[in-house]
Amino acid sequence: MKTIYPKINKFSLVIYYIATVVLISCNRFEEINQDSEIEPLKQGFKVSAAVGYCASLANTLFRGEDLPDNVLFQSISNDEYSGSGLMYLLEDE
């Protein structure tokens, strides 16, 4: 019986395999190499820093230490809460 397809040697299969891997790898490299959106990360760091600063100020107030000049505390006490109040932070321009 005669074969219709010519015989493909091993070298041709290796070249085909290497070319396929390279093409797929280049496509994935382009996907990985895209510029990331850094703005949400920057905003997250700013919010985290602000929350940490406020927590530090509250801890300072609970210890009875003096607050910085840019912080105002208005004491509001009622029967349900002891020693409650509002803390205002003044932003420097």
Backbone as ProteinMPNN parsed JSONL, in Angstrom:
{"seq_chain_A": "MKTIYPKINKFSLVIYYIATVVLISCNRFEEINQDSEIEPLKQGFKVSAAVGYCASLANTLFRGEDLPDNVLFQSISNDEYSGSGLMYLLEDE", "coords_chain_A": {"N_chain_A": [[0.841, -1.168, 0.0], [0.519, 2.213, -0.792], [1.665, 5.195, 0.685], [0.036, 8.273, 1.193], [0.822, 10.691, 2.321], [3.942, 12.409, 2.574], [6.862, 11.213, 4.23], [7.633, 12.579, 7.374], [10.454, 13.899, 8.754], [12.316, 13.628, 11.855], [13.713, 15.926, 12.514], [12.288, 18.026, 11.305], [9.934, 17.934, 12.813], [10.927, 18.684, 15.315], [11.772, 21.311, 14.79], [9.286, 22.458, 14.139], [7.979, 22.148, 16.613], [9.592, 23.746, 18.31], [9.233, 26.269, 17.101], [6.49, 26.635, 17.547], [6.381, 26.715, 20.37], [7.939, 29.008, 20.856], [6.398, 31.029, 19.629], [4.036, 30.94, 21.159], [5.093, 31.538, 23.678], [6.087, 34.136, 23.283], [3.714, 35.552, 22.929], [2.521, 35.243, 25.46], [4.469, 36.55, 26.975], [4.154, 39.196, 26.147], [1.634, 39.7, 27.241], [2.204, 39.531, 29.971], [4.064, 41.544, 30.229], [2.735, 43.978, 30.181], [1.936, 47.37, 31.069], [1.252, 48.004, 34.408], [-1.61, 49.085, 36.27], [-1.065, 51.526, 38.436], [-2.194, 53.481, 39.959], [-4.539, 52.796, 41.629], [-3.185, 51.373, 43.61], [-1.497, 53.32, 44.71], [-3.442, 55.057, 45.793], [-4.529, 53.346, 47.701], [-2.354, 53.068, 49.48], [-2.204, 55.698, 50.423], [-4.663, 55.963, 51.778], [-4.359, 53.977, 53.712], [-2.208, 55.016, 55.165], [-3.385, 57.328, 56.202], [-5.419, 56.251, 57.847], [-3.848, 54.81, 59.657], [-2.473, 56.951, 60.857], [-4.583, 58.301, 62.113], [-5.378, 56.324, 63.942], [-3.096, 56.227, 65.507], [-3.18, 58.782, 66.631], [-5.544, 58.573, 68.136], [-4.737, 56.637, 69.976], [-2.742, 58.08, 71.292], [-4.333, 60.027, 72.501], [-5.922, 58.414, 74.198], [-3.983, 57.592, 76.011], [-3.587, 59.896, 77.362], [-1.765, 61.755, 76.586], [-0.284, 64.726, 75.088], [-1.779, 66.14, 72.191], [-0.83, 66.694, 68.733], [-0.382, 69.976, 67.171], [-2.049, 70.231, 64.961], [-4.38, 68.918, 65.51], [-7.612, 68.799, 66.799], [-9.675, 68.207, 69.614], [-12.897, 67.501, 70.587], [-14.729, 67.065, 73.334], [-17.372, 64.873, 73.997], [-19.61, 63.727, 76.072], [-21.944, 61.389, 77.273], [-24.584, 59.536, 78.894], [-24.458, 56.913, 77.913], [-21.926, 56.512, 76.712], [-18.68, 56.739, 77.883], [-16.348, 59.234, 78.073], [-16.369, 59.926, 75.34], [-15.893, 61.509, 72.115], [-15.158, 63.914, 69.483], [-12.663, 64.001, 67.005], [-10.777, 66.283, 65.261], [-8.887, 66.749, 62.385], [-6.597, 68.981, 61.149], [-5.673, 69.942, 57.984], [-2.573, 70.639, 56.505], [-1.735, 73.103, 54.153]], "CA_chain_A": [[0.0, 0.0, 0.0], [1.308, 3.409, -0.949], [1.231, 6.27, 1.584], [-0.269, 9.517, 0.502], [1.624, 11.77, 2.905], [5.379, 12.13, 2.607], [7.378, 10.995, 5.572], [8.169, 13.775, 8.037], [11.58, 13.473, 9.584], [12.313, 14.099, 13.247], [14.234, 17.293, 12.548], [11.178, 18.919, 10.968], [9.038, 17.962, 13.977], [11.585, 19.472, 16.358], [11.697, 22.719, 14.37], [7.878, 22.86, 14.299], [7.705, 22.237, 18.046], [10.3, 24.92, 18.831], [8.562, 27.464, 16.576], [5.21, 26.763, 18.242], [6.665, 27.137, 21.748], [8.412, 30.397, 20.823], [5.267, 31.908, 19.319], [3.146, 30.971, 22.324], [5.818, 32.22, 24.749], [6.133, 35.571, 22.98], [2.383, 36.084, 23.181], [2.35, 35.32, 26.915], [5.384, 37.574, 27.475], [3.52, 40.489, 25.904], [0.561, 39.854, 28.222], [2.81, 39.757, 31.279], [4.876, 42.75, 30.182], [1.905, 45.17, 30.079], [2.053, 48.327, 32.173], [0.219, 47.797, 35.419], [-2.262, 50.301, 36.732], [-0.485, 51.745, 39.746], [-2.964, 54.487, 40.697], [-5.287, 52.235, 42.76], [-2.246, 51.005, 44.655], [-1.092, 54.568, 45.363], [-4.567, 55.514, 46.612], [-4.619, 52.434, 48.844], [-1.308, 53.434, 50.43], [-2.571, 56.971, 51.052], [-5.745, 55.705, 52.728], [-3.785, 53.208, 54.82], [-1.404, 55.935, 55.974], [-4.309, 58.209, 56.933], [-6.062, 55.456, 58.901], [-2.81, 54.549, 60.658], [-2.216, 58.207, 61.573], [-5.735, 58.528, 62.995], [-5.299, 55.352, 65.032], [-2.006, 56.673, 66.377], [-3.679, 59.935, 67.385], [-6.504, 58.077, 69.124], [-3.947, 55.983, 71.021], [-2.117, 59.17, 72.045], [-5.395, 60.631, 73.306], [-6.288, 57.458, 75.246], [-2.922, 57.596, 77.018], [-3.591, 61.181, 78.062], [-0.635, 62.574, 76.134], [-0.654, 65.917, 74.322], [-1.98, 65.944, 70.751], [-0.134, 67.689, 67.903], [-1.081, 71.251, 66.96], [-3.026, 70.146, 63.877], [-5.478, 68.06, 65.942], [-8.535, 69.346, 67.79], [-10.543, 67.193, 70.189], [-14.094, 68.042, 71.227], [-15.249, 66.021, 74.211], [-18.825, 64.704, 74.025], [-19.906, 62.609, 76.97], [-23.329, 61.205, 77.671], [-24.73, 58.411, 79.81], [-24.12, 55.628, 77.288], [-20.506, 56.411, 76.398], [-17.828, 57.5, 78.797], [-15.159, 59.796, 77.447], [-16.447, 59.976, 73.882], [-15.664, 62.834, 71.548], [-14.82, 64.029, 68.063], [-11.309, 64.448, 66.744], [-10.683, 66.975, 63.973], [-7.534, 66.88, 61.87], [-6.439, 70.134, 60.258], [-4.724, 69.613, 56.922], [-1.679, 71.722, 56.099], [-1.802, 73.346, 52.71]], "C_chain_A": [[0.899, 1.248, 0.0], [0.767, 4.492, -0.001], [1.036, 7.547, 0.8], [0.622, 10.659, 1.0], [3.098, 11.428, 2.869], [5.832, 11.944, 4.062], [7.979, 12.287, 6.117], [9.294, 13.309, 8.947], [11.53, 14.14, 10.964], [12.784, 15.544, 13.344], [13.129, 18.313, 12.26], [10.192, 19.026, 12.129], [9.627, 18.8, 15.107], [11.511, 20.958, 16.035], [10.267, 23.241, 14.541], [7.531, 23.055, 15.766], [8.351, 23.484, 18.648], [9.612, 26.21, 18.365], [7.228, 27.699, 17.295], [5.415, 27.268, 19.664], [7.093, 28.599, 21.785], [7.251, 31.355, 20.564], [4.316, 32.028, 20.507], [3.808, 31.743, 23.465], [5.866, 33.721, 24.517], [4.787, 36.224, 23.262], [2.149, 36.234, 24.682], [3.257, 36.373, 27.508], [4.795, 38.957, 27.28], [2.387, 40.738, 26.892], [1.124, 40.171, 29.597], [3.504, 41.106, 31.335], [4.045, 44.032, 30.064], [2.128, 46.071, 31.284], [0.906, 48.102, 33.149], [-0.381, 49.143, 35.82], [-1.858, 50.502, 38.188], [-1.307, 52.73, 40.586], [-3.811, 53.898, 41.828], [-4.378, 51.834, 43.919], [-1.769, 52.237, 45.422], [-2.196, 55.083, 46.279], [-4.731, 54.634, 47.851], [-3.578, 52.746, 49.902], [-1.646, 54.731, 51.152], [-3.656, 56.769, 52.101], [-5.216, 54.951, 53.94], [-2.96, 54.098, 55.742], [-2.298, 56.848, 56.8], [-4.986, 57.466, 58.081], [-5.067, 55.153, 60.013], [-2.507, 55.777, 61.488], [-3.351, 58.493, 62.548], [-5.731, 57.56, 64.175], [-4.2, 55.729, 66.019], [-2.438, 57.86, 67.229], [-4.672, 59.512, 68.466], [-5.776, 57.396, 70.279], [-3.262, 57.027, 71.902], [-3.134, 59.815, 72.98], [-5.804, 59.713, 74.458], [-5.249, 57.399, 76.357], [-2.88, 58.882, 77.826], [-2.431, 62.08, 77.678], [-1.148, 63.755, 75.316], [-0.763, 65.571, 72.841], [-1.181, 66.988, 69.979], [-1.003, 68.927, 67.672], [-2.16, 71.165, 65.886], [-4.237, 69.281, 64.237], [-6.295, 68.776, 67.008], [-9.422, 68.217, 68.291], [-11.679, 67.874, 70.923], [-14.724, 66.908, 72.03], [-16.77, 66.036, 74.2], [-19.086, 63.49, 74.914], [-21.394, 62.572, 77.253], [-23.412, 59.954, 78.536], [-24.274, 57.083, 79.203], [-22.618, 55.445, 77.082], [-19.719, 57.289, 77.351], [-16.594, 57.976, 78.043], [-15.2, 59.827, 75.935], [-16.219, 61.401, 73.386], [-15.361, 62.754, 70.068], [-13.406, 64.569, 67.933], [-11.277, 65.064, 65.349], [-9.213, 67.104, 63.604], [-7.49, 68.052, 60.9], [-5.34, 69.806, 59.258], [-3.887, 70.838, 56.573], [-1.746, 71.888, 54.606], [-0.441, 73.64, 52.147]], "O_chain_A": [[1.904, 1.308, 0.708], [-0.445, 4.68, 0.101], [1.78, 7.852, -0.132], [1.108, 11.477, 0.219], [3.473, 10.28, 3.106], [5.222, 12.477, 4.989], [8.723, 12.989, 5.432], [9.108, 12.439, 9.798], [10.785, 15.095, 11.184], [12.29, 16.301, 14.18], [13.058, 19.352, 12.916], [9.672, 20.11, 12.396], [8.907, 19.54, 15.777], [11.22, 21.772, 16.911], [10.068, 24.349, 15.038], [6.86, 24.024, 16.122], [7.71, 24.199, 19.419], [9.433, 27.136, 19.155], [6.884, 28.837, 17.611], [4.694, 28.158, 20.113], [6.652, 29.349, 22.655], [7.144, 32.388, 21.225], [3.847, 33.124, 20.815], [3.144, 32.523, 24.147], [5.703, 34.499, 25.458], [4.737, 37.338, 23.783], [1.627, 37.258, 25.123], [2.864, 37.041, 28.464], [4.921, 39.81, 28.159], [2.196, 41.87, 27.337], [0.569, 41.004, 30.314], [3.528, 41.746, 32.387], [4.626, 45.099, 29.861], [2.464, 45.605, 32.373], [-0.258, 48.02, 32.757], [0.261, 50.189, 35.719], [-2.263, 49.737, 39.064], [-1.128, 52.801, 41.802], [-3.804, 54.463, 42.922], [-4.767, 51.946, 45.082], [-1.652, 52.2, 46.647], [-1.929, 55.497, 47.407], [-5.039, 55.136, 48.931], [-3.876, 52.696, 51.095], [-1.405, 54.856, 52.353], [-3.58, 57.337, 53.19], [-5.588, 55.257, 55.073], [-3.01, 53.949, 56.963], [-2.006, 57.116, 57.965], [-5.11, 58.01, 59.178], [-5.414, 55.232, 61.191], [-2.303, 55.671, 62.697], [-3.105, 58.886, 63.689], [-6.053, 57.954, 65.296], [-4.362, 55.565, 67.228], [-2.102, 57.935, 68.411], [-4.642, 60.034, 69.58], [-6.16, 57.562, 71.437], [-3.21, 56.873, 73.122], [-2.816, 60.115, 74.13], [-6.01, 60.184, 75.576], [-5.594, 57.18, 77.518], [-2.213, 58.95, 78.858], [-2.146, 63.058, 78.368], [-2.307, 63.777, 74.904], [0.045, 64.814, 72.304], [-0.884, 68.056, 70.514], [-2.204, 68.918, 67.945], [-3.1, 71.96, 65.903], [-5.036, 68.947, 63.362], [-5.754, 69.29, 67.986], [-9.87, 67.374, 67.514], [-11.451, 68.727, 71.781], [-15.193, 65.918, 71.467], [-17.386, 67.087, 74.374], [-18.802, 62.357, 74.527], [-22.025, 63.611, 77.447], [-22.379, 59.375, 78.873], [-23.758, 56.223, 79.917], [-22.097, 54.344, 77.259], [-20.068, 58.446, 77.585], [-15.882, 57.171, 77.442], [-14.149, 59.759, 75.298], [-16.337, 62.366, 74.141], [-15.313, 61.674, 69.48], [-13.003, 65.478, 68.66], [-11.699, 64.44, 64.376], [-8.394, 67.522, 64.423], [-8.26, 68.102, 59.941], [-4.226, 69.442, 59.633], [-4.416, 71.931, 56.371], [-1.809, 70.902, 53.87], [-0.307, 73.87, 50.945]]}, "name": "protein", "num_of_chains": 1, "seq": "MKTIYPKINKFSLVIYYIATVVLISCNRFEEINQDSEIEPLKQGFKVSAAVGYCASLANTLFRGEDLPDNVLFQSISNDEYSGSGLMYLLEDE"}
